[in-house]
Amino acid sequence: MLSSRLLTAAILGSAVLVAGCDRQTGQEAQPQASTAASPAAPVKAGEADRSRKGSEMPDFTFSDPAGKQLAMRSLIGQPVLVNLWATWCAPCVAELPALDKLAASQAGKLKVLTISQDSGQPEKAGEFLKQRGVTRLEPWLDPKNDLAFHYGAETLPATILYDTQGREVWRIYGPREWGDAETLKLIAEGQ
């Protein structure tokens, strides 16, 4: 009986690592997003979900650890790849170097906007990126997870591509290899 429970726990734990990270829970956790925000048909982790294609970019403003502000809609006019991540999310951390390389290779053609969902000590996101050699990604903060709730993102990382008109092209829940040919074709859909 005990070994059956251990096996079940190991399988469930592996599923979380493969699919992505759940939001942290605790006293400060916000309520779950409504099911209305979920896609009509389930999409596998790492695959593009186009069920909200054409949705307008939300009107959120973020700050960095130094207090600099960024309004998402100020980026309309260029394709924007929004990536929600957290320091406690292993798949998020694993894909940061690939996102950093993508930001370098697509400079001037695509804005890669990484937004930390850390709520404990969000100001540490910038130092966290530096320690990992990430130089192109800026540490934008969303400590109340407002954007994650807007997207109904129950799993991190969550990545959303917007076209030059600020319209959603697709979103991907879970990690992805951001430099492969298939992904670059997906990103080209926003241009």
Secondary structure, DSSP 4 states (H G I P E B T S, - for coil): -HHHHHHHHHHHHHHHHHH-EEPP-STTPPPPPPGGGS-SS---TTS-B-TTTTPBPP--EEE-TT--EEEGGGGTTS-EEEEEE-TT-HHHHHHHHHHHHHHHHTTTT-EEEEEE---SSGGGHHHHHHHTT--S---EE-TT-HHHHHHT--EESEEEEE-TTSBEEEEEES---TTSHHHHHHHHTT-
